[in-house]
Amino acid sequence: MKKLLSLLAVLSLGIIVLASCSKDDDPKDNDLFVGTYKGKVSYIDGDETISNDDGSVTVVKVGDSYTFNFSDGIPNIKDKKIKKGENSFTLDWDEGSIITIDESNLTINMIKDGAVWSANCKR
């Protein structure tokens, strides 16, 4: 009986996650969102430069908190807050740092301590 309940719990969670991944879902409208955006990603920090025209960013949103997990060894951007119902937010790290996200597009242009992240991706 415990195994059956555990299996049902795992299946329920899987259905919720899959439903949150629909390509028509806009993250601004969901408290739980997981989606992968593919396209050009880059990172520059001093002598280190990482760039890939076929990279990806996996976006995980729980509540109002977003985490952006980059491919290619690019450092992730974690726990950035955005109010529900908004698609764009300016980061408090530096002038001109902005992230824009919707159901189809992700654009990241940001600077922190001399490091520069950028992404121009589609889902």
Secondary structure as GFF3:
##gff-version 3
##sequence-region A 1 123
A	DSSP	alpha_helix	2	20	.	.	.	ID=ss1
A	DSSP	three_ten_helix	27	29	.	.	.	ID=ss2
A	DSSP	beta_strand	32	45	.	.	.	ID=ss3
A	DSSP	beta_strand	48	62	.	.	.	ID=ss4
A	DSSP	beta_strand	65	70	.	.	.	ID=ss5
A	DSSP	beta_strand	77	81	.	.	.	ID=ss6
A	DSSP	beta_strand	88	90	.	.	.	ID=ss7
A	DSSP	beta_strand	98	101	.	.	.	ID=ss8
A	DSSP	beta_strand	105	112	.	.	.	ID=ss9
A	DSSP	beta_strand	115	122	.	.	.	ID=ss10
###
